[in-house]
Amino acid sequence: MKIEIENVKGFQDILPPESLKRAEVKRIIEKWYKLYGFVPMETPFIEFDELMRGDNVQEDEAVSDRFRLKDRAGRNLGLRYEFTFQLARVFRQNPNIKLPFRRYQMGEVFRDEPIGAGRFRQFMQCDVDIIGDADVDADAECLSVVGDILKELKIDFEMRVNNRRLLSSIIESVQISDKNNVMRELDKLDKIGEDMVKMNLKKYADSNQVVTLFKLMAKPLDFFIENAFDGAKELDELITKCNKYGIKTKFDVFMIRGLGYYTGNIFEVKAMGDKNTIAGGGRYDKSVGKFVGREIPAVGISFGLERVTELAKIKVGSIPKVIVISLDKDKEAVKLLKSLRKEGVSCMMMSGKVGKALEFANSNSIEYVIFLGDEEVQKKKFKLKNMASGDERLLVEKSLIKELK
């Protein structure tokens, strides 16, 4: 049997130096999630297909792109395509979770969808959700934590906000009844342009209704507040709260997102000058409590680690940070390794030819090397070489550790 020695399409290996950058971005994300009081949570890769499919008559694209499989007993299963749908199961099985429940989750999700530049069938999703808090402050916290993460990663971004109830009430105001299909067509605006969207909308509305709808959607948020459109006040409150966090938001009435479950404020984050979305989320008050027979307010935001890593402009240190080159002094070198590791300095030892060790350090962008031979042992000092500048210094162990930390 011939074995295909290549990746399955849509799946990738991540090797250094990209893996080092990815790990650092992940560390920064997790740091901010914890600073905002979110606690970690993990769920299985595999769920029953019925749970994943839910009760949507018209499935969202992510749901229809799920990977399906069967176990030995013939049960219909699938690989998770996101984390949010799993929360309904978790709350059914754990009714004593104290609310509000602020959780974060970072892990792999899978979608059997067309691949392309930057699009894979396995990717790491980074979520935060606040369950059991109906206040708009919770919405603002989700946007604020993402804002702080992107600022540290030096990514210029723009946050766009809308409200699902506002959008519904705008469509209703022009007497169009098929709201979901109208929203689906409006969601294609960036892909196919306004003229094609208007043409497609004529399947659900007459020409006057389409013209009126677009005129109405050109109005500022103040117009909808003054005319008491449902959801407008809630959206205005979110914008005001975000201002207090120092987060600027832009009202985008054409932004749709997840037709199957969003119920209130929705948001998207885009890199400046880029039409692709970095992060997205919103309020989904009717999803988490569906298996316990009550409505549980919920809001969250999510983004893919791959996209954020690609955009991040951060300096990433080497692993290891330093190589100890032993010149027939392995015993002393091992003792030094233990001291460095105890102080949190990533290090390794190489013995034998100095040239080979230096070549290895250069090819792997390792920041420092330490030479340890007869002279260093006698003087009880260590020769530290900065591989970038070429500078060399003799340091006692205490000064050496201080320098490397």
GUVEXMAR-595645 format. One record per residue (C-alpha): x, z, y; residue number from 1; residue in three letters. Coordinates in Angstrom, 2 decimals, always signed. Example, Ala and Ser with C-alpha at 12.3 -4.5 7.8 and 13.67 -1.06 7.14 Angstrom:
BEGIN
+12.30  +7.80  -4.50  1  ALA
+13.67  +7.14  -1.06  2  SER
This chain:
BEGIN
+0.00  +0.00  +0.00  1  MET
+1.33  -0.98  +3.39  2  LYS
+1.48  +1.89  +5.90  3  ILE
+0.88  +1.10  +9.58  4  GLU
+3.76  +2.80  +11.44  5  ILE
+2.02  +2.95  +14.81  6  GLU
-0.51  +4.99  +16.75  7  ASN
-4.20  +4.54  +16.20  8  VAL
-5.55  +2.63  +19.20  9  LYS
-6.58  +4.98  +21.98  10  GLY
-4.31  +7.82  +20.85  11  PHE
-0.84  +8.63  +22.17  12  GLN
+2.27  +10.70  +21.60  13  ASP
+3.50  +12.71  +24.59  14  ILE
+7.27  +13.19  +24.66  15  LEU
+9.74  +14.65  +27.18  16  PRO
+10.01  +14.37  +30.12  17  PRO
+6.25  +13.66  +30.41  18  GLU
+5.44  +16.57  +28.08  19  SER
+7.38  +18.95  +30.36  20  LEU
+5.45  +17.80  +33.43  21  LYS
+2.19  +18.08  +31.51  22  ARG
+3.02  +21.64  +30.41  23  ALA
+3.83  +22.66  +33.98  24  GLU
+0.60  +21.14  +35.33  25  VAL
-1.34  +22.95  +32.62  26  LYS
+0.39  +26.24  +33.55  27  ARG
-0.58  +25.82  +37.22  28  ILE
-4.21  +25.02  +36.32  29  ILE
-4.50  +28.03  +34.04  30  GLU
-2.88  +30.28  +36.67  31  LYS
-5.53  +29.37  +39.26  32  TRP
-8.39  +29.69  +36.78  33  TYR
-7.30  +33.26  +36.04  34  LYS
-6.81  +34.05  +39.76  35  LEU
-10.47  +33.15  +40.30  36  TYR
-11.56  +35.53  +37.56  37  GLY
-12.30  +32.99  +34.82  38  PHE
-11.62  +34.11  +31.23  39  VAL
-10.38  +31.80  +28.45  40  PRO
-12.70  +30.53  +25.72  41  MET
-12.19  +28.28  +22.69  42  GLU
-14.68  +26.34  +20.58  43  THR
-14.33  +24.12  +17.46  44  PRO
-13.38  +20.45  +17.55  45  PHE
-16.20  +19.66  +15.10  46  ILE
-19.92  +20.28  +15.58  47  GLU
-23.12  +19.17  +13.87  48  PHE
-24.07  +15.72  +15.11  49  ASP
-27.63  +16.85  +15.87  50  GLU
-26.26  +19.46  +18.27  51  LEU
-23.98  +16.93  +19.94  52  MET
-26.73  +14.36  +20.30  53  ARG
-29.18  +16.87  +21.77  54  GLY
-32.71  +15.85  +22.59  55  ASP
-31.96  +13.05  +25.07  56  ASN
-34.19  +10.04  +24.48  57  VAL
-31.65  +7.92  +26.38  58  GLN
-28.22  +9.29  +25.64  59  GLU
-25.55  +9.59  +28.30  60  ASP
-22.57  +7.29  +27.81  61  GLU
-20.30  +10.15  +26.69  62  ALA
-22.85  +11.21  +24.04  63  VAL
-23.29  +7.69  +22.68  64  SER
-19.48  +7.31  +22.49  65  ASP
-19.05  +10.37  +20.26  66  ARG
-17.02  +10.12  +17.04  67  PHE
-19.25  +10.58  +13.99  68  ARG
-18.14  +11.76  +10.55  69  LEU
-19.43  +13.41  +7.37  70  LYS
-18.09  +16.32  +5.31  71  ASP
-18.02  +16.51  +1.49  72  ARG
-21.60  +17.73  +1.42  73  ALA
-22.72  +14.67  +3.35  74  GLY
-23.62  +16.58  +6.53  75  ARG
-23.61  +14.61  +9.77  76  ASN
-20.81  +15.93  +12.00  77  LEU
-18.84  +14.74  +14.97  78  GLY
-15.82  +15.43  +17.17  79  LEU
-16.70  +17.15  +20.43  80  ARG
-16.82  +14.78  +23.40  81  TYR
-16.90  +17.63  +25.98  82  GLU
-17.32  +21.43  +26.08  83  PHE
-20.54  +21.94  +28.03  84  THR
-23.03  +21.20  +25.23  85  PHE
-21.29  +23.82  +23.07  86  GLN
-22.24  +26.57  +25.53  87  LEU
-25.91  +26.38  +24.47  88  ALA
-24.90  +27.11  +20.87  89  ARG
-22.53  +29.90  +21.91  90  VAL
-25.26  +31.66  +23.92  91  PHE
-27.72  +31.32  +21.04  92  ARG
-25.24  +32.95  +18.66  93  GLN
-23.97  +35.56  +21.15  94  ASN
-27.03  +36.86  +23.03  95  PRO
-25.18  +39.94  +24.33  96  ASN
-22.73  +38.04  +26.54  97  ILE
-22.80  +39.77  +29.92  98  LYS
-23.78  +37.64  +32.88  99  LEU
-22.43  +36.22  +35.06  100  PRO
-20.00  +34.76  +32.52  101  PHE
-17.04  +33.01  +34.15  102  ARG
-15.11  +31.04  +31.57  103  ARG
-12.44  +28.38  +31.47  104  TYR
-11.54  +26.11  +28.59  105  GLN
-8.68  +23.67  +28.14  106  MET
-8.56  +21.55  +25.02  107  GLY
-8.80  +18.16  +23.38  108  GLU
-12.00  +16.11  +23.44  109  VAL
-12.69  +12.76  +21.76  110  PHE
-14.65  +9.67  +22.74  111  ARG
-14.93  +6.44  +20.77  112  ASP
-15.00  +4.28  +23.89  113  GLU
-13.19  +1.13  +25.07  114  PRO
-9.56  +1.80  +25.94  115  ILE
-7.55  +0.52  +28.88  116  GLY
-4.88  +1.53  +31.36  117  ALA
-4.98  +5.31  +31.55  118  GLY
-8.03  +5.55  +29.24  119  ARG
-7.59  +7.17  +25.84  120  PHE
-9.92  +8.28  +23.05  121  ARG
-8.33  +11.72  +22.90  122  GLN
-7.62  +13.64  +26.09  123  PHE
-7.35  +17.21  +27.30  124  MET
-10.26  +18.43  +29.36  125  GLN
-9.96  +21.37  +31.75  126  CYS
-13.27  +23.10  +32.50  127  ASP
-14.51  +26.07  +34.50  128  VAL
-18.12  +27.24  +34.32  129  ASP
-20.11  +30.09  +35.83  130  ILE
-23.11  +31.02  +33.68  131  ILE
-25.90  +33.28  +34.90  132  GLY
-25.36  +32.97  +38.67  133  ASP
-27.91  +30.89  +40.59  134  ALA
-26.26  +31.44  +43.98  135  ASP
-24.60  +28.51  +45.76  136  VAL
-21.48  +30.70  +46.03  137  ASP
-20.86  +29.87  +42.36  138  ALA
-20.94  +26.14  +43.15  139  ASP
-18.46  +26.67  +45.99  140  ALA
-16.12  +28.71  +43.75  141  GLU
-15.89  +25.79  +41.30  142  CYS
-14.94  +23.39  +44.09  143  LEU
-12.55  +25.86  +45.67  144  SER
-10.54  +26.53  +42.50  145  VAL
-10.09  +22.79  +41.92  146  VAL
-9.06  +22.40  +45.57  147  GLY
-6.37  +25.09  +45.21  148  ASP
-5.07  +23.48  +42.02  149  ILE
-4.80  +20.01  +43.59  150  LEU
-3.11  +21.41  +46.70  151  LYS
-0.39  +23.06  +44.59  152  GLU
+0.03  +19.83  +42.64  153  LEU
+0.40  +18.01  +45.99  154  LYS
-2.48  +15.63  +45.30  155  ILE
-4.37  +14.39  +48.37  156  ASP
-8.07  +14.44  +47.55  157  PHE
-11.59  +14.02  +48.84  158  GLU
-14.61  +16.02  +47.63  159  MET
-18.00  +14.33  +47.58  160  ARG
-21.25  +16.20  +47.09  161  VAL
-24.87  +15.33  +46.46  162  ASN
-27.96  +17.00  +45.03  163  ASN
-29.99  +15.76  +42.08  164  ARG
-33.31  +17.11  +43.42  165  ARG
-32.63  +15.48  +46.79  166  LEU
-31.99  +12.15  +45.14  167  LEU
-35.22  +12.44  +43.12  168  SER
-37.25  +13.31  +46.19  169  SER
-35.81  +10.33  +48.12  170  ILE
-36.84  +7.95  +45.31  171  ILE
-40.29  +9.58  +45.04  172  GLU
-40.82  +9.26  +48.80  173  SER
-40.93  +5.46  +48.50  174  VAL
-43.41  +5.66  +45.58  175  GLN
-40.99  +4.55  +42.85  176  ILE
-41.96  +6.25  +39.60  177  SER
-39.10  +5.33  +37.21  178  ASP
-36.52  +7.66  +38.77  179  LYS
-34.04  +7.76  +35.89  180  ASN
-33.64  +4.00  +35.59  181  ASN
-33.40  +3.67  +39.38  182  VAL
-30.60  +6.26  +39.37  183  MET
-28.83  +4.37  +36.58  184  ARG
-28.83  +1.24  +38.70  185  GLU
-27.69  +3.08  +41.83  186  LEU
-24.81  +4.55  +39.81  187  ASP
-23.43  +1.01  +39.34  188  LYS
-22.90  +0.48  +43.08  189  LEU
-19.09  +0.82  +42.95  190  ASP
-18.86  -1.47  +39.91  191  LYS
-21.17  -4.40  +40.73  192  ILE
-21.85  -4.12  +44.48  193  GLY
-24.95  -3.55  +46.61  194  GLU
-26.48  -7.01  +46.20  195  ASP
-26.48  -6.85  +42.40  196  MET
-27.84  -3.29  +42.43  197  VAL
-30.70  -4.33  +44.71  198  LYS
-31.48  -7.25  +42.42  199  MET
-31.51  -5.00  +39.34  200  ASN
-33.75  -2.46  +41.10  201  LEU
-36.49  -5.07  +41.37  202  LYS
-37.20  -4.43  +37.69  203  LYS
-38.58  -1.02  +38.73  204  TYR
-39.73  -1.53  +42.33  205  ALA
-40.91  -4.28  +44.68  206  ASP
-38.71  -5.78  +47.41  207  SER
-40.16  -3.60  +50.22  208  ASN
-39.56  -0.43  +48.22  209  GLN
-35.94  -1.41  +47.55  210  VAL
-35.31  -2.18  +51.25  211  VAL
-36.96  +1.09  +52.31  212  THR
-34.97  +3.05  +49.70  213  LEU
-31.64  +1.75  +50.97  214  PHE
-32.61  +2.38  +54.61  215  LYS
-33.57  +5.93  +53.72  216  LEU
-30.36  +6.53  +51.76  217  MET
-28.36  +5.53  +54.85  218  ALA
-29.69  +8.59  +56.71  219  LYS
-27.49  +11.64  +57.35  220  PRO
-28.09  +14.93  +55.54  221  LEU
-29.63  +16.45  +58.71  222  ASP
-32.50  +13.97  +58.45  223  PHE
-33.38  +15.15  +54.96  224  PHE
-33.14  +18.81  +56.02  225  ILE
-35.41  +18.25  +59.05  226  GLU
-37.95  +16.43  +56.88  227  ASN
-37.89  +19.11  +54.16  228  ALA
-36.64  +16.90  +51.32  229  PHE
-36.21  +18.97  +48.15  230  ASP
-32.56  +19.93  +47.51  231  GLY
-31.33  +19.11  +51.03  232  ALA
-31.14  +22.74  +52.15  233  LYS
-29.29  +23.76  +48.97  234  GLU
-26.75  +20.98  +49.51  235  LEU
-26.26  +21.95  +53.17  236  ASP
-25.63  +25.54  +52.07  237  GLU
-22.94  +24.34  +49.65  238  LEU
-21.20  +22.36  +52.41  239  ILE
-21.30  +25.45  +54.68  240  THR
-19.88  +27.68  +51.92  241  LYS
-17.10  +25.19  +51.20  242  CYS
-16.14  +25.18  +54.89  243  ASN
-15.59  +28.94  +54.64  244  LYS
-13.15  +28.30  +51.79  245  TYR
-11.36  +25.71  +53.93  246  GLY
-12.67  +22.89  +51.73  247  ILE
-13.98  +19.75  +53.42  248  LYS
-16.79  +17.93  +51.63  249  THR
-18.47  +14.58  +52.20  250  LYS
-22.16  +13.92  +51.58  251  PHE
-22.52  +10.91  +49.24  252  ASP
-26.17  +10.13  +48.54  253  VAL
-25.23  +7.40  +46.04  254  PHE
-23.29  +9.77  +43.77  255  MET
-25.32  +10.26  +40.58  256  ILE
-23.41  +11.85  +37.63  257  ARG
-24.77  +12.94  +34.22  258  GLY
-28.42  +11.98  +34.27  259  LEU
-29.11  +13.99  +31.13  260  GLY
-28.47  +17.49  +32.42  261  TYR
-27.58  +18.02  +36.11  262  TYR
-30.36  +19.77  +38.02  263  THR
-29.07  +20.62  +41.51  264  GLY
-25.85  +20.19  +43.47  265  ASN
-23.41  +17.70  +41.96  266  ILE
-19.83  +16.96  +42.98  267  PHE
-16.94  +14.56  +42.45  268  GLU
-13.30  +14.80  +43.48  269  VAL
-11.31  +11.62  +44.10  270  LYS
-7.69  +11.00  +45.02  271  ALA
-7.39  +9.64  +48.55  272  MET
-7.42  +5.86  +48.51  273  GLY
-8.42  +5.73  +44.85  274  ASP
-11.91  +4.91  +43.57  275  LYS
-11.32  +6.69  +40.24  276  ASN
-12.71  +10.20  +39.86  277  THR
-10.29  +13.09  +39.26  278  ILE
-12.88  +15.80  +38.64  279  ALA
-16.64  +16.08  +38.46  280  GLY
-19.36  +18.61  +37.86  281  GLY
-22.49  +20.23  +39.13  282  GLY
-25.33  +22.58  +38.38  283  ARG
-27.04  +22.30  +34.98  284  TYR
-29.62  +25.11  +34.92  285  ASP
-31.72  +23.77  +32.04  286  LYS
-29.02  +23.32  +29.38  287  SER
-27.34  +26.60  +28.42  288  VAL
-30.53  +28.53  +27.65  289  GLY
-32.38  +25.82  +25.71  290  LYS
-31.89  +27.52  +22.31  291  PHE
-32.88  +30.99  +23.56  292  VAL
-36.15  +29.95  +25.18  293  GLY
-35.25  +30.73  +28.77  294  ARG
-33.54  +29.11  +31.71  295  GLU
-29.98  +30.32  +32.36  296  ILE
-28.43  +29.12  +35.64  297  PRO
-25.10  +27.38  +35.15  298  ALA
-22.60  +25.42  +37.19  299  VAL
-19.21  +23.95  +36.34  300  GLY
-16.54  +21.37  +37.05  301  ILE
-14.17  +19.50  +34.76  302  SER
-11.20  +17.16  +34.87  303  PHE
-8.79  +15.48  +32.49  304  GLY
-5.24  +16.81  +32.30  305  LEU
-3.79  +13.31  +31.83  306  GLU
-5.12  +11.97  +35.13  307  ARG
-4.06  +15.03  +37.11  308  VAL
-0.58  +15.01  +35.53  309  THR
-0.15  +11.36  +36.50  310  GLU
-1.00  +12.13  +40.15  311  LEU
+0.88  +15.45  +40.46  312  ALA
+3.93  +15.44  +42.72  313  LYS
+5.75  +18.50  +41.43  314  ILE
+9.33  +19.30  +40.48  315  LYS
+9.67  +20.13  +36.80  316  VAL
+12.59  +22.16  +35.50  317  GLY
+14.44  +21.33  +32.30  318  SER
+14.03  +22.99  +28.92  319  ILE
+16.44  +24.46  +28.14  320  PRO
+17.59  +25.35  +31.62  321  LYS
+21.15  +26.00  +30.47  322  VAL
+23.45  +25.13  +27.58  323  ILE
+26.10  +27.67  +26.56  324  VAL
+29.14  +25.70  +25.37  325  ILE
+31.07  +27.84  +22.89  326  SER
+34.79  +27.14  +22.67  327  LEU
+35.36  +28.96  +19.37  328  ASP
+33.55  +32.02  +20.78  329  LYS
+30.22  +31.84  +18.89  330  ASP
+29.86  +35.62  +18.56  331  LYS
+30.15  +36.14  +22.33  332  GLU
+28.00  +33.08  +22.98  333  ALA
+25.15  +34.41  +20.79  334  VAL
+25.33  +37.73  +22.62  335  LYS
+25.00  +35.89  +25.96  336  LEU
+22.06  +33.83  +24.63  337  LEU
+20.22  +37.04  +23.74  338  LYS
+20.82  +38.48  +27.23  339  SER
+19.63  +35.30  +28.95  340  LEU
+16.49  +34.99  +26.79  341  ARG
+15.65  +38.64  +27.36  342  LYS
+15.64  +37.83  +31.10  343  GLU
+13.39  +34.79  +30.59  344  GLY
+16.06  +32.10  +30.92  345  VAL
+15.58  +29.15  +28.55  346  SER
+18.91  +28.40  +26.85  347  CYS
+20.65  +27.01  +23.77  348  MET
+24.20  +26.90  +22.38  349  MET
+26.42  +23.96  +21.48  350  MET
+29.82  +24.27  +19.81  351  SER
+32.63  +21.80  +19.32  352  GLY
+33.45  +18.94  +21.67  353  LYS
+32.83  +19.67  +25.36  354  VAL
+32.31  +15.99  +26.19  355  GLY
+29.51  +15.66  +23.65  356  LYS
+27.78  +18.77  +25.03  357  ALA
+28.05  +17.52  +28.63  358  LEU
+26.70  +14.11  +27.62  359  GLU
+23.75  +15.81  +25.92  360  PHE
+23.10  +17.91  +29.06  361  ALA
+23.17  +14.84  +31.31  362  ASN
+20.93  +12.72  +29.10  363  SER
+18.31  +15.51  +28.96  364  ASN
+18.54  +16.42  +32.69  365  SER
+19.58  +19.99  +31.86  366  ILE
+20.40  +21.86  +35.04  367  GLU
+23.36  +24.05  +34.03  368  TYR
+26.05  +24.53  +31.42  369  VAL
+28.09  +27.67  +30.79  370  ILE
+31.60  +27.42  +29.37  371  PHE
+32.69  +30.29  +27.13  372  LEU
+36.30  +30.30  +25.88  373  GLY
+39.34  +32.59  +25.73  374  ASP
+39.78  +32.74  +29.52  375  GLU
+36.15  +33.70  +30.16  376  GLU
+36.16  +36.36  +27.43  377  VAL
+39.36  +37.93  +28.77  378  GLN
+38.08  +37.99  +32.37  379  LYS
+34.57  +39.06  +31.24  380  LYS
+33.23  +36.25  +33.38  381  LYS
+31.36  +33.02  +32.64  382  PHE
+32.02  +29.58  +34.08  383  LYS
+28.69  +28.16  +35.33  384  LEU
+28.49  +24.45  +36.14  385  LYS
+25.66  +22.91  +38.16  386  ASN
+25.14  +19.54  +36.49  387  MET
+23.56  +17.95  +39.58  388  ALA
+26.24  +18.91  +42.12  389  SER
+29.21  +19.39  +39.78  390  GLY
+29.99  +22.80  +41.35  391  ASP
+31.62  +25.37  +39.07  392  GLU
+31.77  +29.14  +39.57  393  ARG
+33.09  +32.12  +37.61  394  LEU
+30.43  +34.85  +37.50  395  LEU
+29.99  +38.22  +35.85  396  VAL
+26.95  +38.45  +33.57  397  GLU
+24.72  +40.21  +36.13  398  LYS
+25.41  +37.58  +38.81  399  SER
+25.01  +34.79  +36.25  400  LEU
+21.54  +35.99  +35.23  401  ILE
+20.50  +36.42  +38.86  402  LYS
+21.60  +32.86  +39.62  403  GLU
+19.75  +31.35  +36.66  404  LEU
+16.55  +33.31  +37.25  405  LYS
